[in-house]
Amino acid sequence: MAYKITAEIKKGWQSWGSIVLQRDSKITEKTLIKTLSTVKTPLGKSKVDVQVRNFECERV
C-alpha cells in the first residue's frame, strides 16, 4: 500500500513551500516534522524549526 503525503512546510527562516511525498507506510504530522527538522551540517547534525500546515496523508 502506498501513501501520498502533501503539506506546506516552513523550515527556519525560509518561506512557506509545498511538498508531495510518496511512502510505503503511513506518516503523521509529528513524524514529518521530526524527519525534516534534522539537518546535516559540516559540524554534524543540527535541528531547525519546522512548521507544517495543511497536512494530508492519503492512501493511493
mmCIF file of the N, C-alpha and C atoms, coordinates in Angstrom:
data_MODEL
# 
_entry.id   MODEL 
# 
loop_
_atom_site.group_PDB 
_atom_site.id 
_atom_site.type_symbol 
_atom_site.label_atom_id 
_atom_site.label_alt_id 
_atom_site.label_comp_id 
_atom_site.label_asym_id 
_atom_site.label_entity_id 
_atom_site.label_seq_id 
_atom_site.pdbx_PDB_ins_code 
_atom_site.Cartn_x 
_atom_site.Cartn_y 
_atom_site.Cartn_z 
_atom_site.occupancy 
_atom_site.B_iso_or_equiv 
_atom_site.pdbx_formal_charge 
_atom_site.auth_seq_id 
_atom_site.auth_comp_id 
_atom_site.auth_asym_id 
_atom_site.auth_atom_id 
_atom_site.pdbx_PDB_model_num 
ATOM 1   N N  . MET A 1 1  ? 0.828  -1.168 0.000  1.00 0.00 ? 1  MET A N  1 
ATOM 2   C CA . MET A 1 1  ? 0.000  0.000  0.000  1.00 0.00 ? 1  MET A CA 1 
ATOM 3   C C  . MET A 1 1  ? 0.881  1.242  0.000  1.00 0.00 ? 1  MET A C  1 
ATOM 4   N N  . ALA A 1 2  ? 0.528  2.201  -0.802 1.00 0.00 ? 2  ALA A N  1 
ATOM 5   C CA . ALA A 1 2  ? 1.306  3.434  -0.881 1.00 0.00 ? 2  ALA A CA 1 
ATOM 6   C C  . ALA A 1 2  ? 0.490  4.590  -0.317 1.00 0.00 ? 2  ALA A C  1 
ATOM 7   N N  . TYR A 1 3  ? 1.193  5.569  0.208  1.00 0.00 ? 3  TYR A N  1 
ATOM 8   C CA . TYR A 1 3  ? 0.554  6.759  0.776  1.00 0.00 ? 3  TYR A CA 1 
ATOM 9   C C  . TYR A 1 3  ? 1.118  8.004  0.123  1.00 0.00 ? 3  TYR A C  1 
ATOM 10  N N  . LYS A 1 4  ? 0.256  8.970  -0.114 1.00 0.00 ? 4  LYS A N  1 
ATOM 11  C CA . LYS A 1 4  ? 0.672  10.251 -0.673 1.00 0.00 ? 4  LYS A CA 1 
ATOM 12  C C  . LYS A 1 4  ? 0.546  11.285 0.441  1.00 0.00 ? 4  LYS A C  1 
ATOM 13  N N  . ILE A 1 5  ? 1.650  11.960 0.737  1.00 0.00 ? 5  ILE A N  1 
ATOM 14  C CA . ILE A 1 5  ? 1.683  12.961 1.788  1.00 0.00 ? 5  ILE A CA 1 
ATOM 15  C C  . ILE A 1 5  ? 1.852  14.328 1.134  1.00 0.00 ? 5  ILE A C  1 
ATOM 16  N N  . THR A 1 6  ? 0.948  15.238 1.446  1.00 0.00 ? 6  THR A N  1 
ATOM 17  C CA . THR A 1 6  ? 1.053  16.604 0.952  1.00 0.00 ? 6  THR A CA 1 
ATOM 18  C C  . THR A 1 6  ? 0.995  17.543 2.145  1.00 0.00 ? 6  THR A C  1 
ATOM 19  N N  . ALA A 1 7  ? 1.761  18.619 2.072  1.00 0.00 ? 7  ALA A N  1 
ATOM 20  C CA . ALA A 1 7  ? 1.784  19.587 3.172  1.00 0.00 ? 7  ALA A CA 1 
ATOM 21  C C  . ALA A 1 7  ? 2.477  20.864 2.712  1.00 0.00 ? 7  ALA A C  1 
ATOM 22  N N  . GLU A 1 8  ? 2.257  21.898 3.475  1.00 0.00 ? 8  GLU A N  1 
ATOM 23  C CA . GLU A 1 8  ? 3.011  23.140 3.317  1.00 0.00 ? 8  GLU A CA 1 
ATOM 24  C C  . GLU A 1 8  ? 4.002  23.193 4.469  1.00 0.00 ? 8  GLU A C  1 
ATOM 25  N N  . ILE A 1 9  ? 5.251  23.479 4.131  1.00 0.00 ? 9  ILE A N  1 
ATOM 26  C CA . ILE A 1 9  ? 6.352  23.411 5.097  1.00 0.00 ? 9  ILE A CA 1 
ATOM 27  C C  . ILE A 1 9  ? 7.077  24.757 5.166  1.00 0.00 ? 9  ILE A C  1 
ATOM 28  N N  . LYS A 1 10 ? 7.463  25.114 6.377  1.00 0.00 ? 10 LYS A N  1 
ATOM 29  C CA . LYS A 1 10 ? 8.324  26.295 6.587  1.00 0.00 ? 10 LYS A CA 1 
ATOM 30  C C  . LYS A 1 10 ? 9.471  25.852 7.480  1.00 0.00 ? 10 LYS A C  1 
ATOM 31  N N  . LYS A 1 11 ? 10.694 25.892 6.948  1.00 0.00 ? 11 LYS A N  1 
ATOM 32  C CA . LYS A 1 11 ? 11.885 25.499 7.703  1.00 0.00 ? 11 LYS A CA 1 
ATOM 33  C C  . LYS A 1 11 ? 12.684 26.746 8.066  1.00 0.00 ? 11 LYS A C  1 
ATOM 34  N N  . GLY A 1 12 ? 12.806 26.972 9.364  1.00 0.00 ? 12 GLY A N  1 
ATOM 35  C CA . GLY A 1 12 ? 13.614 28.099 9.834  1.00 0.00 ? 12 GLY A CA 1 
ATOM 36  C C  . GLY A 1 12 ? 13.161 29.417 9.252  1.00 0.00 ? 12 GLY A C  1 
ATOM 37  N N  . TRP A 1 13 ? 14.068 30.129 8.599  1.00 0.00 ? 13 TRP A N  1 
ATOM 38  C CA . TRP A 1 13 ? 13.794 31.457 8.049  1.00 0.00 ? 13 TRP A CA 1 
ATOM 39  C C  . TRP A 1 13 ? 13.211 31.404 6.644  1.00 0.00 ? 13 TRP A C  1 
ATOM 40  N N  . GLN A 1 14 ? 13.124 30.213 6.040  1.00 0.00 ? 14 GLN A N  1 
ATOM 41  C CA . GLN A 1 14 ? 12.627 30.089 4.669  1.00 0.00 ? 14 GLN A CA 1 
ATOM 42  C C  . GLN A 1 14 ? 11.132 30.387 4.598  1.00 0.00 ? 14 GLN A C  1 
ATOM 43  N N  . SER A 1 15 ? 10.673 30.710 3.409  1.00 0.00 ? 15 SER A N  1 
ATOM 44  C CA . SER A 1 15 ? 9.241  30.971 3.225  1.00 0.00 ? 15 SER A CA 1 
ATOM 45  C C  . SER A 1 15 ? 8.490  29.646 3.074  1.00 0.00 ? 15 SER A C  1 
ATOM 46  N N  . TRP A 1 16 ? 7.174  29.697 3.116  1.00 0.00 ? 16 TRP A N  1 
ATOM 47  C CA . TRP A 1 16 ? 6.355  28.502 3.007  1.00 0.00 ? 16 TRP A CA 1 
ATOM 48  C C  . TRP A 1 16 ? 6.520  27.879 1.628  1.00 0.00 ? 16 TRP A C  1 
ATOM 49  N N  . GLY A 1 17 ? 6.579  26.562 1.595  1.00 0.00 ? 17 GLY A N  1 
ATOM 50  C CA . GLY A 1 17 ? 6.681  25.821 0.347  1.00 0.00 ? 17 GLY A CA 1 
ATOM 51  C C  . GLY A 1 17 ? 5.870  24.543 0.435  1.00 0.00 ? 17 GLY A C  1 
ATOM 52  N N  . SER A 1 18 ? 5.518  23.985 -0.699 1.00 0.00 ? 18 SER A N  1 
ATOM 53  C CA . SER A 1 18 ? 4.707  22.764 -0.736 1.00 0.00 ? 18 SER A CA 1 
ATOM 54  C C  . SER A 1 18 ? 5.584  21.550 -0.993 1.00 0.00 ? 18 SER A C  1 
ATOM 55  N N  . ILE A 1 19 ? 5.207  20.423 -0.387 1.00 0.00 ? 19 ILE A N  1 
ATOM 56  C CA . ILE A 1 19 ? 5.892  19.166 -0.662 1.00 0.00 ? 19 ILE A CA 1 
ATOM 57  C C  . ILE A 1 19 ? 4.853  18.096 -0.972 1.00 0.00 ? 19 ILE A C  1 
ATOM 58  N N  . VAL A 1 20 ? 5.261  17.142 -1.781 1.00 0.00 ? 20 VAL A N  1 
ATOM 59  C CA . VAL A 1 20 ? 4.451  15.963 -2.081 1.00 0.00 ? 20 VAL A CA 1 
ATOM 60  C C  . VAL A 1 20 ? 5.386  14.766 -1.971 1.00 0.00 ? 20 VAL A C  1 
ATOM 61  N N  . LEU A 1 21 ? 5.074  13.849 -1.069 1.00 0.00 ? 21 LEU A N  1 
ATOM 62  C CA . LEU A 1 21 ? 5.896  12.658 -0.851 1.00 0.00 ? 21 LEU A CA 1 
ATOM 63  C C  . LEU A 1 21 ? 5.064  11.414 -1.107 1.00 0.00 ? 21 LEU A C  1 
ATOM 64  N N  . GLN A 1 22 ? 5.714  10.344 -1.535 1.00 0.00 ? 22 GLN A N  1 
ATOM 65  C CA . GLN A 1 22 ? 5.060  9.050  -1.632 1.00 0.00 ? 22 GLN A CA 1 
ATOM 66  C C  . GLN A 1 22 ? 5.848  8.070  -0.796 1.00 0.00 ? 22 GLN A C  1 
ATOM 67  N N  . ARG A 1 23 ? 5.141  7.357  0.089  1.00 0.00 ? 23 ARG A N  1 
ATOM 68  C CA . ARG A 1 23 ? 5.781  6.416  1.010  1.00 0.00 ? 23 ARG A CA 1 
ATOM 69  C C  . ARG A 1 23 ? 5.002  5.116  1.029  1.00 0.00 ? 23 ARG A C  1 
ATOM 70  N N  . ASP A 1 24 ? 5.666  4.072  1.515  1.00 0.00 ? 24 ASP A N  1 
ATOM 71  C CA . ASP A 1 24 ? 5.017  2.779  1.661  1.00 0.00 ? 24 ASP A CA 1 
ATOM 72  C C  . ASP A 1 24 ? 4.246  2.676  2.966  1.00 0.00 ? 24 ASP A C  1 
ATOM 73  N N  . SER A 1 25 ? 4.566  3.536  3.932  1.00 0.00 ? 25 SER A N  1 
ATOM 74  C CA . SER A 1 25 ? 3.902  3.473  5.230  1.00 0.00 ? 25 SER A CA 1 
ATOM 75  C C  . SER A 1 25 ? 3.255  4.818  5.562  1.00 0.00 ? 25 SER A C  1 
ATOM 76  N N  . LYS A 1 26 ? 2.267  4.751  6.442  1.00 0.00 ? 26 LYS A N  1 
ATOM 77  C CA . LYS A 1 26 ? 1.563  5.949  6.879  1.00 0.00 ? 26 LYS A CA 1 
ATOM 78  C C  . LYS A 1 26 ? 2.496  6.793  7.745  1.00 0.00 ? 26 LYS A C  1 
ATOM 79  N N  . ILE A 1 27 ? 2.306  8.103  7.718  1.00 0.00 ? 27 ILE A N  1 
ATOM 80  C CA . ILE A 1 27 ? 3.128  9.012  8.496  1.00 0.00 ? 27 ILE A CA 1 
ATOM 81  C C  . ILE A 1 27 ? 2.216  10.054 9.141  1.00 0.00 ? 27 ILE A C  1 
ATOM 82  N N  . THR A 1 28 ? 2.607  10.532 10.314 1.00 0.00 ? 28 THR A N  1 
ATOM 83  C CA . THR A 1 28 ? 1.834  11.574 10.986 1.00 0.00 ? 28 THR A CA 1 
ATOM 84  C C  . THR A 1 28 ? 2.535  12.921 10.800 1.00 0.00 ? 28 THR A C  1 
ATOM 85  N N  . GLU A 1 29 ? 1.813  13.966 11.110 1.00 0.00 ? 29 GLU A N  1 
ATOM 86  C CA . GLU A 1 29 ? 2.391  15.313 11.001 1.00 0.00 ? 29 GLU A CA 1 
ATOM 87  C C  . GLU A 1 29 ? 3.586  15.466 11.943 1.00 0.00 ? 29 GLU A C  1 
ATOM 88  N N  . LYS A 1 30 ? 3.475  14.901 13.136 1.00 0.00 ? 30 LYS A N  1 
ATOM 89  C CA . LYS A 1 30 ? 4.557  14.978 14.119 1.00 0.00 ? 30 LYS A CA 1 
ATOM 90  C C  . LYS A 1 30 ? 5.819  14.262 13.606 1.00 0.00 ? 30 LYS A C  1 
ATOM 91  N N  . THR A 1 31 ? 5.638  13.109 12.973 1.00 0.00 ? 31 THR A N  1 
ATOM 92  C CA . THR A 1 31 ? 6.768  12.357 12.417 1.00 0.00 ? 31 THR A CA 1 
ATOM 93  C C  . THR A 1 31 ? 7.423  13.120 11.273 1.00 0.00 ? 31 THR A C  1 
ATOM 94  N N  . LEU A 1 32 ? 6.609  13.758 10.438 1.00 0.00 ? 32 LEU A N  1 
ATOM 95  C CA . LEU A 1 32 ? 7.141  14.559 9.327  1.00 0.00 ? 32 LEU A CA 1 
ATOM 96  C C  . LEU A 1 32 ? 7.985  15.707 9.858  1.00 0.00 ? 32 LEU A C  1 
ATOM 97  N N  . ILE A 1 33 ? 7.520  16.379 10.886 1.00 0.00 ? 33 ILE A N  1 
ATOM 98  C CA . ILE A 1 33 ? 8.274  17.489 11.484 1.00 0.00 ? 33 ILE A CA 1 
ATOM 99  C C  . ILE A 1 33 ? 9.600  16.981 12.040 1.00 0.00 ? 33 ILE A C  1 
ATOM 100 N N  . LYS A 1 34 ? 9.563  15.853 12.731 1.00 0.00 ? 34 LYS A N  1 
ATOM 101 C CA . LYS A 1 34 ? 10.791 15.281 13.302 1.00 0.00 ? 34 LYS A CA 1 
ATOM 102 C C  . LYS A 1 34 ? 11.797 14.933 12.206 1.00 0.00 ? 34 LYS A C  1 
ATOM 103 N N  . THR A 1 35 ? 11.309 14.365 11.105 1.00 0.00 ? 35 THR A N  1 
ATOM 104 C CA . THR A 1 35 ? 12.182 13.985 9.996  1.00 0.00 ? 35 THR A CA 1 
ATOM 105 C C  . THR A 1 35 ? 12.810 15.200 9.328  1.00 0.00 ? 35 THR A C  1 
ATOM 106 N N  . LEU A 1 36 ? 12.014 16.230 9.080  1.00 0.00 ? 36 LEU A N  1 
ATOM 107 C CA . LEU A 1 36 ? 12.508 17.410 8.361  1.00 0.00 ? 36 LEU A CA 1 
ATOM 108 C C  . LEU A 1 36 ? 13.333 18.351 9.228  1.00 0.00 ? 36 LEU A C  1 
ATOM 109 N N  . SER A 1 37 ? 13.215 18.258 10.546 1.00 0.00 ? 37 SER A N  1 
ATOM 110 C CA . SER A 1 37 ? 13.929 19.201 11.413 1.00 0.00 ? 37 SER A CA 1 
ATOM 111 C C  . SER A 1 37 ? 15.403 18.846 11.607 1.00 0.00 ? 37 SER A C  1 
ATOM 112 N N  . THR A 1 38 ? 15.801 17.620 11.292 1.00 0.00 ? 38 THR A N  1 
ATOM 113 C CA . THR A 1 38 ? 17.202 17.226 11.415 1.00 0.00 ? 38 THR A CA 1 
ATOM 114 C C  . THR A 1 38 ? 17.939 17.545 10.112 1.00 0.00 ? 38 THR A C  1 
ATOM 115 N N  . VAL A 1 39 ? 19.005 18.335 10.215 1.00 0.00 ? 39 VAL A N  1 
ATOM 116 C CA . VAL A 1 39 ? 19.766 18.780 9.049  1.00 0.00 ? 39 VAL A CA 1 
ATOM 117 C C  . VAL A 1 39 ? 21.237 18.447 9.254  1.00 0.00 ? 39 VAL A C  1 
ATOM 118 N N  . LYS A 1 40 ? 21.864 17.898 8.208  1.00 0.00 ? 40 LYS A N  1 
ATOM 119 C CA . LYS A 1 40 ? 23.305 17.634 8.280  1.00 0.00 ? 40 LYS A CA 1 
ATOM 120 C C  . LYS A 1 40 ? 24.076 18.910 7.981  1.00 0.00 ? 40 LYS A C  1 
ATOM 121 N N  . THR A 1 41 ? 25.095 19.189 8.785  1.00 0.00 ? 41 THR A N  1 
ATOM 122 C CA . THR A 1 41 ? 25.985 20.324 8.564  1.00 0.00 ? 41 THR A CA 1 
ATOM 123 C C  . THR A 1 41 ? 27.421 19.804 8.606  1.00 0.00 ? 41 THR A C  1 
ATOM 124 N N  . PRO A 1 42 ? 28.384 20.613 8.197  1.00 0.00 ? 42 PRO A N  1 
ATOM 125 C CA . PRO A 1 42 ? 29.780 20.172 8.274  1.00 0.00 ? 42 PRO A CA 1 
ATOM 126 C C  . PRO A 1 42 ? 30.206 19.820 9.709  1.00 0.00 ? 42 PRO A C  1 
ATOM 127 N N  . LEU A 1 43 ? 29.519 20.364 10.688 1.00 0.00 ? 43 LEU A N  1 
ATOM 128 C CA . LEU A 1 43 ? 29.868 20.104 12.083 1.00 0.00 ? 43 LEU A CA 1 
ATOM 129 C C  . LEU A 1 43 ? 29.056 18.955 12.684 1.00 0.00 ? 43 LEU A C  1 
ATOM 130 N N  . GLY A 1 44 ? 28.236 18.309 11.885 1.00 0.00 ? 44 GLY A N  1 
ATOM 131 C CA . GLY A 1 44 ? 27.388 17.220 12.377 1.00 0.00 ? 44 GLY A CA 1 
ATOM 132 C C  . GLY A 1 44 ? 25.929 17.521 12.114 1.00 0.00 ? 44 GLY A C  1 
ATOM 133 N N  . LYS A 1 45 ? 25.059 16.892 12.889 1.00 0.00 ? 45 LYS A N  1 
ATOM 134 C CA . LYS A 1 45 ? 23.623 17.108 12.720 1.00 0.00 ? 45 LYS A CA 1 
ATOM 135 C C  . LYS A 1 45 ? 23.154 18.249 13.617 1.00 0.00 ? 45 LYS A C  1 
ATOM 136 N N  . SER A 1 46 ? 22.204 19.022 13.119 1.00 0.00 ? 46 SER A N  1 
ATOM 137 C CA . SER A 1 46 ? 21.604 20.074 13.933 1.00 0.00 ? 46 SER A CA 1 
ATOM 138 C C  . SER A 1 46 ? 20.105 20.097 13.675 1.00 0.00 ? 46 SER A C  1 
ATOM 139 N N  . LYS A 1 47 ? 19.396 20.830 14.507 1.00 0.00 ? 47 LYS A N  1 
ATOM 140 C CA . LYS A 1 47 ? 17.940 20.926 14.404 1.00 0.00 ? 47 LYS A CA 1 
ATOM 141 C C  . LYS A 1 47 ? 17.551 22.317 13.928 1.00 0.00 ? 47 LYS A C  1 
ATOM 142 N N  . VAL A 1 48 ? 16.522 22.378 13.081 1.00 0.00 ? 48 VAL A N  1 
ATOM 143 C CA . VAL A 1 48 ? 15.942 23.643 12.656 1.00 0.00 ? 48 VAL A CA 1 
ATOM 144 C C  . VAL A 1 48 ? 14.459 23.618 12.997 1.00 0.00 ? 48 VAL A C  1 
ATOM 145 N N  . ASP A 1 49 ? 13.892 24.804 13.155 1.00 0.00 ? 49 ASP A N  1 
ATOM 146 C CA . ASP A 1 49 ? 12.475 24.920 13.463 1.00 0.00 ? 49 ASP A CA 1 
ATOM 147 C C  . ASP A 1 49 ? 11.670 24.624 12.198 1.00 0.00 ? 49 ASP A C  1 
ATOM 148 N N  . VAL A 1 50 ? 10.706 23.716 12.300 1.00 0.00 ? 50 VAL A N  1 
ATOM 149 C CA . VAL A 1 50 ? 9.866  23.346 11.160 1.00 0.00 ? 50 VAL A CA 1 
ATOM 150 C C  . VAL A 1 50 ? 8.407  23.547 11.535 1.00 0.00 ? 50 VAL A C  1 
ATOM 151 N N  . GLN A 1 51 ? 7.678  24.226 10.648 1.00 0.00 ? 51 GLN A N  1 
ATOM 152 C CA . GLN A 1 51 ? 6.246  24.402 10.827 1.00 0.00 ? 51 GLN A CA 1 
ATOM 153 C C  . GLN A 1 51 ? 5.526  23.718 9.674  1.00 0.00 ? 51 GLN A C  1 
ATOM 154 N N  . VAL A 1 52 ? 4.398  23.080 9.966  1.00 0.00 ? 52 VAL A N  1 
ATOM 155 C CA . VAL A 1 52 ? 3.630  22.361 8.946  1.00 0.00 ? 52 VAL A CA 1 
ATOM 156 C C  . VAL A 1 52 ? 2.187  22.831 8.994  1.00 0.00 ? 52 VAL A C  1 
ATOM 157 N N  . ARG A 1 53 ? 1.608  23.022 7.835  1.00 0.00 ? 53 ARG A N  1 
ATOM 158 C CA . ARG A 1 53 ? 0.169  23.315 7.758  1.00 0.00 ? 53 ARG A CA 1 
ATOM 159 C C  . ARG A 1 53 ? -0.417 22.579 6.559  1.00 0.00 ? 53 ARG A C  1 
ATOM 160 N N  . ASN A 1 54 ? -1.713 22.369 6.583  1.00 0.00 ? 54 ASN A N  1 
ATOM 161 C CA . ASN A 1 54 ? -2.449 21.653 5.529  1.00 0.00 ? 54 ASN A CA 1 
ATOM 162 C C  . ASN A 1 54 ? -1.873 20.266 5.270  1.00 0.00 ? 54 ASN A C  1 
ATOM 163 N N  . PHE A 1 55 ? -1.576 19.534 6.342  1.00 0.00 ? 55 PHE A N  1 
ATOM 164 C CA . PHE A 1 55 ? -1.008 18.194 6.231  1.00 0.00 ? 55 PHE A CA 1 
ATOM 165 C C  . PHE A 1 55 ? -2.101 17.201 5.823  1.00 0.00 ? 55 PHE A C  1 
ATOM 166 N N  . GLU A 1 56 ? -1.786 16.343 4.841  1.00 0.00 ? 56 GLU A N  1 
ATOM 167 C CA . GLU A 1 56 ? -2.689 15.274 4.429  1.00 0.00 ? 56 GLU A CA 1 
ATOM 168 C C  . GLU A 1 56 ? -1.886 14.034 4.129  1.00 0.00 ? 56 GLU A C  1 
ATOM 169 N N  . CYS A 1 57 ? -2.386 12.907 4.598  1.00 0.00 ? 57 CYS A N  1 
ATOM 170 C CA . CYS A 1 57 ? -1.779 11.606 4.301  1.00 0.00 ? 57 CYS A CA 1 
ATOM 171 C C  . CYS A 1 57 ? -2.900 10.703 3.821  1.00 0.00 ? 57 CYS A C  1 
ATOM 172 N N  . GLU A 1 58 ? -2.890 10.388 2.533  1.00 0.00 ? 58 GLU A N  1 
ATOM 173 C CA . GLU A 1 58 ? -3.980 9.597  1.969  1.00 0.00 ? 58 GLU A CA 1 
ATOM 174 C C  . GLU A 1 58 ? -3.445 8.360  1.248  1.00 0.00 ? 58 GLU A C  1 
ATOM 175 N N  . ARG A 1 59 ? -4.227 7.302  1.314  1.00 0.00 ? 59 ARG A N  1 
ATOM 176 C CA . ARG A 1 59 ? -3.835 6.058  0.659  1.00 0.00 ? 59 ARG A CA 1 
ATOM 177 C C  . ARG A 1 59 ? -4.055 6.175  -0.836 1.00 0.00 ? 59 ARG A C  1 
ATOM 178 N N  . VAL A 1 60 ? -3.093 5.729  -1.622 1.00 0.00 ? 60 VAL A N  1 
ATOM 179 C CA . VAL A 1 60 ? -3.169 5.795  -3.073 1.00 0.00 ? 60 VAL A CA 1 
ATOM 180 C C  . VAL A 1 60 ? -3.484 4.431  -3.638 1.00 0.00 ? 60 VAL A C  1 
# 
